[in-house]
Amino acid sequence: MKIIEMNEGPKIDYQVIDTKIMFRDELMLNLKNYERDFDVEIDICQDDNKILLAGLSKYYVAQIFIPARQYEDPEKTQPVPFSMDNVTLKLWKLEV
């Protein structure tokens, strides 16, 4: 997984296990399930009550970019196995 820090300051705690990412032991996503035939971006935000959600809210904390699924053959019948090495995680400073 590629990590990009978008600005200075403390970032959200996260843990990666296999194809799953967990933020602050509160929000877990299995990124393999989000892979499609097109690029996918998942916004992780926090509201005024510091509740995390996958989607837009008041404060960005992270953004996950999953590139389009690749195939081994031109007929697009055999997908290349999902790899976390292709995923990009952008992190923003936490609002306190």
C-alpha positions in Angstrom: 0.0 0.0 0.0 1.3 3.4 -0.9 0.8 6.0 1.9 0.7 9.8 1.1 0.5 12.3 4.0 -1.5 15.3 2.6 -0.5 17.8 5.3 1.4 18.2 8.6 -0.1 17.0 11.9 -1.4 13.9 13.7 -3.1 11.3 11.5 -5.8 8.8 12.2 -4.7 5.4 13.6 -5.1 2.6 11.1 -4.2 -1.0 10.8 -3.9 -3.2 7.7 -4.4 -6.9 7.9 -4.4 -8.8 4.6 -6.9 -7.0 2.4 -8.7 -5.2 5.3 -8.0 -1.8 6.7 -9.3 -0.7 10.1 -9.5 2.9 11.3 -9.3 3.6 15.0 -10.8 0.1 15.8 -14.1 1.7 14.7 -14.4 1.4 10.9 -13.2 -1.6 8.9 -13.3 -2.1 5.1 -12.3 -5.2 3.1 -10.8 -3.4 0.1 -10.8 -6.5 -2.1 -14.6 -6.2 -2.0 -14.5 -2.7 -3.5 -12.4 -3.5 -6.6 -14.2 -2.9 -9.8 -13.5 -2.6 -13.6 -13.0 1.1 -12.9 -11.1 3.2 -10.4 -12.7 3.4 -7.0 -12.1 6.2 -4.4 -13.4 5.8 -0.8 -13.6 8.9 1.4 -13.2 8.4 5.1 -14.5 11.4 7.1 -15.2 12.4 10.6 -18.1 14.5 11.8 -18.2 17.1 14.7 -18.8 14.2 17.2 -15.6 12.4 15.9 -17.7 9.6 14.4 -16.0 8.0 11.4 -17.9 7.2 8.2 -17.1 6.0 4.7 -18.5 8.9 2.7 -18.4 12.7 2.9 -18.8 14.5 6.1 -17.2 17.6 7.8 -13.6 16.6 8.1 -11.5 14.4 5.7 -9.3 11.9 7.5 -8.3 9.6 4.7 -9.0 8.7 1.1 -8.5 5.2 -0.4 -7.8 4.8 -4.1 -8.2 1.4 -5.6 -7.2 1.2 -9.3 -9.4 -0.6 -11.9 -9.2 -4.4 -11.9 -6.7 -5.8 -14.3 -7.1 -8.9 -16.4 -4.6 -11.6 -17.5 -6.3 -12.1 -20.9 -7.9 -9.7 -23.5 -11.3 -11.3 -23.1 -11.4 -10.1 -19.5 -12.3 -13.5 -18.1 -9.4 -14.1 -15.7 -8.8 -11.2 -13.3 -5.4 -10.6 -11.8 -5.5 -11.3 -8.1 -6.2 -8.2 -5.9 -3.1 -6.7 -4.4 -2.8 -4.2 -1.6 0.4 -3.0 -3.2 -1.7 -1.2 -5.8 -3.9 0.6 -3.3 -3.1 4.2 -2.3 -4.0 5.7 1.1 -4.0 9.5 1.5 -4.1 10.8 5.1 -5.1 14.2 6.3 -4.4 15.9 9.7 -7.0 15.1 12.3 -9.1 18.0 13.5 -9.1 18.3 17.3 
